[in-house]
Amino acid sequence: MAPAAEAQDRIDDPAQHVNPFVGTKPGGPDFGHGGGAGNTFPGAVAPFGMMQFSPDTATYQHGGYSYDDNRIRGFSLTHLSGAGCGDFGNVPFMPVLGDSPVNDYPFSHDNESASPGSYDVTFDNGLRTELSSTQRSGIARFTYPQGQQAALSVDAAKAFNDASGSVQIGPNTISGHSDSGGFCGSDNTYRVYFHATFDHDFTAHEVNGGQAFVKFDTARSPQVVARVGISFVSADNARANAETEQGGRGFDEVRDGSRAAWNGVLGRIDVGGGSDEDRRRLYTGLYHSLLHPNVFSDVNGEYAGFDGQVHTAAEGHAQYANYSGWDVYRSQLPLVALIAPDIASDIAQSAVNQSAQGGYFDRWTVANGGTGVMVGDPLPIMVAGAHAFGATDFDTAAALREMREGATNTDERPGHSEYDSLGHVPPGVQDVWGSAATTLEYNSADFAVSQFAARLGETEVHDHFLAQAQKFKNLFNPANSYLQPRNADGSWPSFDPVQTEEYTEGNGAQYTWMVPFNHRALFDLMGGDEQVVSRLDEFFTELNGGPDKPYAYLGNEPSLNTPWAYAYAGRPDKTQDVVRRALTSLFKSTPDGEVGNDDLGQMSSWSVWASIGMYPQVPGRSELVLASPIFSSVTIDRGNGTSITVNAPEASEGTKYVHDLKVNGADSTKPWVGEDFVAAGGTLDFTLGDQPDPAWGSAPQDAPPSYDVGS
């Protein structure tokens, strides 16, 4: 594309293409893994913001907001976007007309809007609420109808799970704390503090338990503005967070500043061409990919550690929290590291701090506590993956030490004794959910640790963990060519590819492909590329078949690497086809635009990678397997002085097949680019057509690399 056309196509306000309501309504069947909705929230939040000021509907849906309900019961301060279980939802603020608190007020979506950094709704009774956020605080503007009593409730004893709390009231302030936890039925707990300052004094107030109810005189000014800071350390820090980040700025200035912050990070991926729907899908997906993990340290650097003590982040850095590890190691954290390596470095250091303070890397962390939810050992993969993508500004020696120690820690790796001694985790091991799934997850973690060790020059550590990673071969049953559960004595129990027993949110047919670091060895065990391609074709009979069919389940994580596997078997044209079909059929820019939980940005990140035509297939490395972009041009600003440019003039929804590729001007028949390209930046020039070209990229020597002992 000519430079003039590129300049003309540049998107100066990518926030205009974001629909925060995507994922708030079921877009697919409920397969029993958190529902068929994205479980996102539409409220105001800054990139990676500690505070998520968002409406909660009377009908509960994980995330707090159900698009099909027309009643809002409050605007709480903390949320998780896309989780399959509930937590947070602390301290709902609810404007009221009258003399007592209300359960909820009805509204119409016609009187509601949301965009990055802001949310606005007018209830049917005429009461309007506008919200915006900075990183650690929020601002609300309530407009009360004339002639009615203006009031507000603040409930510190309410959250999505059981909660308790306390409030203190001043002439125009409400502060306190809220205690909750219990994510996915676990025993995690946290305390969040808040401090709210209003621009009106209270004319009356009362406290009932953890709920405050205050009244205002709005005869001369119908608008009441509240500035709310939060902290996981103290109410004083909460106040300082709001005062420091908002200063004397009014509501409109805070809102505009938040949108500018979003445009700064969304603009790291700039595209030309594509349809309106393509742009909405891309930027909404990118928006949802950049909500978590969350800044957890206050403006003074203090944060609550996993040891219950207050720590201070290094100057110029932030501590992060809320790690949906099992989900986001696959492609969300690599996406963050691709476009914001400075932030990804802090996310990696924060994970190391969590392990050092708590004694191990937990799989799924909320605030400053672990939950033990899901399986595997994902946080080391997150750290190694961030480092591979150039996010290297953290204590790497400490990270490797925590990884090595964690590999033999039962809290971090249940069943590690059997895994180490037998070469796999057998059924029946205490605290293991899905022995086959757990084995495969440990394999990926071991591989990522091996690559991280190699980058640090620790050859012996690399060799040990690389050998450990190959234990997936112990689950391969030559009698049926599946990776299946295996007993401790080496015998094979009865097996059905659609069984979910000994797997985690998936079945044997789906998990058999989950060896993203060594497809070559797996494919050879299966009988070679021809057999593999035939099996993959059958596998993609359905794209989102759920856990009870022998087909893909792209509404959940274990299948997400599989569309890219064709490229390793000499048929990248089929990767190009399946990726594009999945992108355009499973992701939409409407409230029902996700067929499964967004999982703190993981599913959205997959759609972003698919839109730009590349994917970080291998855990702990930064090679990118290629499909094809849906846009005619893509420019990725890596935030570190390097950029990646993709040109595909013919690209469209139906024009998806690669006929030719140039990498930095040189012809290439490889359906992947290496770590050196990602690190240095460069240009990809695609020639695309609407018919497949099975010959391009089909040579065995052109396949993306697989990693085995001695390879």
Secondary structure, 3 states (H helix, E strand, C coil): CCHHHHHHHCCCCHHHHCCCCCCCCCCCCCCCCCCCCCCCCCCEECCCCCCEEEEEECCCCCCCCCCCCCEEEEEECCCCCCCCCCCCCCCCEEEEECCCCCCCEEEEEEEEEEECCEEEEEECCCCEEEEEECCCEEEEEEECCCCCCEEEEEECCCCCCCCEEEEEECCCEEEEEEEEECHHHCCCEEEEEEEEEECCCCCEEEEECCEEEEEECCCCCCEEEEEEEEECCCHHHHHHHHHHHHCCCCHHHHHHHHHHHHHHHHCCEEEECCCHHHHHHHHHHHHHHCCCCEECCCCCCEEECCCCCEEECCCCCCCEECEEHHHHCCCHHHHHHHHCHHHHHHHHHHHHHHHHHHCCCCCEEECCEECCCCCCCHHHHHHHHHHHCCCCCCCHHHHHHHHHHHCCCCCCCCCHHHHHHHCCCCCCCCCCCCHHHHHHHHHHHHHHHHHHHHHCCCHHHHHHHHHHHHHHHHHEECCCCEECCCCCCCCCCCCCCCCCCCCCCCCHHHHCCCCCCCHHHHHHHHCCHHHHHHHHHHHCCCCECCCCCCCCECCCHHHCCHHHHHHHHCCHHHHHHHHHHHHHHHECCCCCCECCCCCCCHHHHHHHHHHHCEECCCCCCCCEEECCCCCCEEEEECCCCCEEEEECCCCCCCCCEEEEEEECCEECCCCEECHHHHHHCEEEEEEEECCCCCCCCCCHHHCCCCCCCCC
